[in-house]
Amino acid sequence: MNYARFLTAVSAARRASPIRAMTDLLMRSPPSVISLAGGAPNPDTFPFKSASVALNDGTSIDIGETLMKKALQYSATPGVPELVSWLKDLQKQLHNPPTLTYSPDKGQMAMCVTTGSQEGLSKVFEMLVNPGDNVLIDTPTYSGTLAAIAQEYDLIIVEDDPYYFLQFNKPWAPSFLSMDVDGRVIRADSMSKILSSGLRIGYLTGPKPLIDRIILHMQASTLHTSAFTQVMILQLLQKWGVEGFLEHIESVIQFYRSQKDAMLASADKWLTGLAEWHSPTAGMFLWLKIHGVQDTHQMIMLKAISKEVLLVPGSAFNIDSSEPSSYVRASFSLSTPEQIDQKRIKQNGW
């Protein structure tokens, strides 16, 4: 594929930072190397010495003095190398992308760590979308149909899948990455929903020419995702292994499945005849279509809030948020089943 034709003018003008290249080289160098190159501060001047993080299972992960110095220092823009390697193995096991064995210029699978998937998506759009460009959004569509259209018209597919690990049914739905025979898919994943939203760890997977270009955008902005949070996540993942990680995922799925079932039971109990909905197959939200209400914005922002209940009107998810929507998004992630079952809104009607 001719990846250059997809780049914005800003992206095409990006050039690799020689200083960043030295940092990446230093990270791969043996301890015997004497570095007089970088402007990295001496870690002996940092006030932090070590850290121990207690886990839910009663064990802990420990970051000793040597590792702490690495965690608090400048790091490689694509991510801490050991973490990137671990995530690559995970992607191979979960998605087995056809591009694994491709040459780099043909779209070989590459990865980089981002500050949450949000940063990754921001960099993707900065790289691919000029003002006034057209972007096709599935609302929804069949994955095979979208892939065929992308092939016919030579399009890039951006796969934003933060709820991939929160699918309630097996087998999990196949990803576009798993079907990418052309090297045209950029996939954004996130640890926010399954490990911690505050640690801000996401990762992009896609054709090497485009991932390399995204790394240039990161060099011009954040430099890299927090090395400390990367090291913390890496220590946890190495302790668990892929099998332990997937066991943790199953426990998270079970929690949200129970929450989902509680919300569905309350919806059946209180909203039958007032709204309609479908049982979610993934994620942490129930979408409700309210009968007889063309736009839920006022209902939510005035009536629901007056009853101390927070939901999101469907219009917030429209491309043009001023367009009316009869839908409401209700989250079942934080509230207890008892809170979900309260009938504050129903007492006074819609």
N, C-alpha and C positions, 0 to 999 in steps of 0.2 A: 504493500500500500504506500501511496505517496502521502506520508503524514504531514509534510510541510504545508500542504494545501489547506489543512484544517486550522493552522495557527493564526491567531490574531496578530496584528502589527506589533503590539506590545510584547507578545510572547516570542515572536520571531527575532525581536531585537535583544532578547535576554542573552547574556554571555556568562559563562562559568566564572566564578570568583576564584582567582589564584590562591587567595588566603584560605578559602573553604577547602580547596583541593589539598592544601598542606595539612589542614586539620584531619581530613579523611585519611591521608597518608600516615599521619602520626598514629591514628587509632589502630592501624594495621601493622605498625612497626613493633619490633621486639623491645623489651625494656632497656636493652643495651644502647639504643639510639640516643644520642645527645642532640636535643632539639634547641636550636637557637633561632628558630623560624617564627613561631607563632607569638601572638600577643595574649596568650592565655595567662590568667593570674595564677600565682603559686597557690596550690590548694592548702599548703601548710598555714596560710593566713586565714582560711575559712573558719568560722566558729563552730562548725558542725563536725563531729568526730565519727559517730556511728549511729545506727538506728536498728530497732527491732520492732516488727509489726506483728501483733497478735492476730491469729486467724480464728474464724468461727469454730474450727474443729479442735481448738485447744493447742495447736502447734503455732509456730511463728516462722517468719522469714527474717533473716538477719543480714544487715548490710554493714560489714566490717569496715575498718579504717581504709584499707586499700580500695575496696569497691566504692566506698563513700566518696573518695577523692575523684574517682571516675564519674560518679553520678552527679557531682556538683560542678563538673568542668564542661567547657564547650564540647559538643559532640558532632558526629557526622550528620549532615543534613538529611540523608535518607532514613536515618534512625540508627540506634545502637545496633551494630552489626549482628550480634548474637540474637537480638530480638527479631530483626528482619529475617534471619535464617529460620527461627522458630515459626514465625508466621508464614513463611513460604512453605514449610513442611505442612502446616495446617491447611493452607489453601490447596495443596496437592492432594491431601487426603479427603477434603470435603468436596472439592470442585473438579479436581483432575483436569485442568484446562488443556485443551488441545495444543495451545501455544507453548507449552512447557519445553518442547524439543525444537522449537523454531529458532532460526538465527535471529540475532538482535534486530537487523534491518527488516525482517519479515514480521516483527511483532512479538518476539519472545517475551514471555511473562516476566514482569519485573514488579517490584514493590517499593513502597516507602511508607514510613510512619508519619502520621499527621496529627495535629493538635485537635483531636476529635475528627469525625468524618466531615464536620462542618467546614473546617479549614481545607480539607481535601477537595470538597465540592467547590469551594470558593476559588481555589487555584485552578481547578479544571475549567470552570467557566471563564476565568481570566485568560486562560490559555486558548480556549476554543471559540468564545462568543464575542464578536464585535457588536457595538451598539447598532441596533436595527436588524441584526441577524434573526433568522427564524429558528425556533427550537420546537421540536415536536414532543408532546408530552402524552404518555399513555393514560387513558382516563376511564376505565382500564382497557387493556387489549390482550390478545393472546400472544404469549412470548414468541411462538413460532412465526406468527404473522409479522411481528415487529422485527424479528431477525431477518426475515425475507425481504422486508421493505428496506432495511439498512443495507443489505447486500446489493439490492437492485439499484439503489440510488447512492451507494458508497457513503454511508453515514457512520458517524461514531455513536455508539450506545453508551450512555452514562447510567450505570446501575447503582442506584442508591438503596442499600438494603440493610438499614440499621436493626430491623426486627428479624433478620434471618435466623438468629439463634433462639427466637421466641415463637417458633412454630409449634402448634399444639398437636399436630398429627404427623405420623410417619407414613411413608418416607417424606422427608422435606422436599419442598418444591425445588426443581432444578434451577440453577442460576443461569443467567446469560453468559457468565464467565465459563461455565461448564460446556456451553455450546459454541464458544467463540472459535471458529475455524479460520477466521480471517485476520485476527488481531485488531478488532474494532471495538472491543468492550473495555471500558474503564469502570472498575467496581470499587465502591466505597463501603467499607465495613467499619464497625464501631465496637469498642469495648464498653461504651457508656451504659448500655442497658443491662449488661451482664456482670461487669466487675465493679465499675464506679464511673459515674458521670463527671465527678469532679476531677478525676485524674487526667481527663482529656486525652485519651489515646484512641486514635483511629488509624486506619491504614488503607492505602490505595493499591489496587492491583490492576495492571494493564500492560499494553505493549510498551516495550522498553523505550522506543523513541519518544513516546509521550510522557512516560513516567520520568525520564531524564529531564524533559522540558519542565515538568512540574517542580522538580527539585531546584531548577534555576529560579523559579518564582519564589520558592521558599527561601532560597539564599538571599533574596532581595527583601525579605520581610521578617519572618520569625527566626531565621537561621536553622532552627530545628525544634522539635517538640522537647519539652522538659526532659533532660537526661535522667533526672532523679525519678520521675514517674515511670520512665521507660525501664530503668533498672529495677524498680519496685515490681512492676508487672512481670518483667523477665524472671526475677527470682521466684515469683509465684508460679509462673508457667513451667519453669524448669523443675520445680518441686513437684508439681502435679503430673507433668507429662501430658500428652494429648489425651490419653484415656481419662486422667483425672480432671482435665479441663472439661471434657464432654460430660463427665459425671456431674460436675458443678452445673453445667448448662441444664441437665435434666432436672436438677433440684430447683433451678430458677423457673424453668417451664412449669413444673408442678405447682409452684407458688402462684404464678400468674393464671394457670388453668383454674385453680381454686377460686381466685379472685374473680375471674371471668364468669365462672358458674354462679357465684354469689350475685353478681350484677345481673346476669340473665334471669335468675330466679326473682330478683326484685323487680325487674322490668316486666316479667310476666304477671307479677302480683299487682303492680301499681299502674302500669302504662298500657295494658291491653285495651285496645280500642282508641287510645289517645295517640299512639305512635306505632311505627313498625321498624323492625330491625332484623339483621341477620347475625347469627353467632359468628364472632370473629375466629379466624383460623390461625391468627398470629398476633403478636403485639400486646398492647395494654389499653386498648380503647374499644368502646362500643359506640357505633354510629347509630343515631336515632333520627328517623324522619317523622317530624311532628305533623299530625293530621290537622288540616284547617289553618295552618300557619305558613304564610308565604315566605316570611323572613323572620328567623329566630333571634336576630340581633337584639331587638328591644326586649324580647322575652328573657333573654339570658342576662343582658347588661343591666336591666332594671329589676325585673321581678325576681329572678333567681338570686341575684346578689343581695336584694333586700331580705331574702330568706337565708342569707349566709351560705349559699351554695354556689360554687364556681364550676362552670362548664365553658366550653368554647363554641360559639356559634359557627355554623358551617361556612358562613361567608368569609371567615378568616383564612380559609384554605382555597378560596377562589383566586384565579390569576388577578382578577379585579375584585378586591375585597368589598367594593361598594355594591356589587351585584348581590341581590337577595338570595337566601338559601333557606330551605325548610328543614335543614339538618342541624344536629347538635352532636358534638363529640364529647363523650363522657369517659374519663379515665378511671380505671379500676386498680391503678398501681399503688396508691398511697392510702386510700380510705379503707377502713375495716369493713367487713360485711355488715356489721351493725350500723355503721354510718351510711353505707350505701343504701340500706333498707329504710332509712328515715323518709317520711312523706311530707317534708316541709313544703314543697311546691304544690303537691296534690291538694293540700288542705284548702288553699284558696283558688284552685284551678290554674289554668295556664294564664 
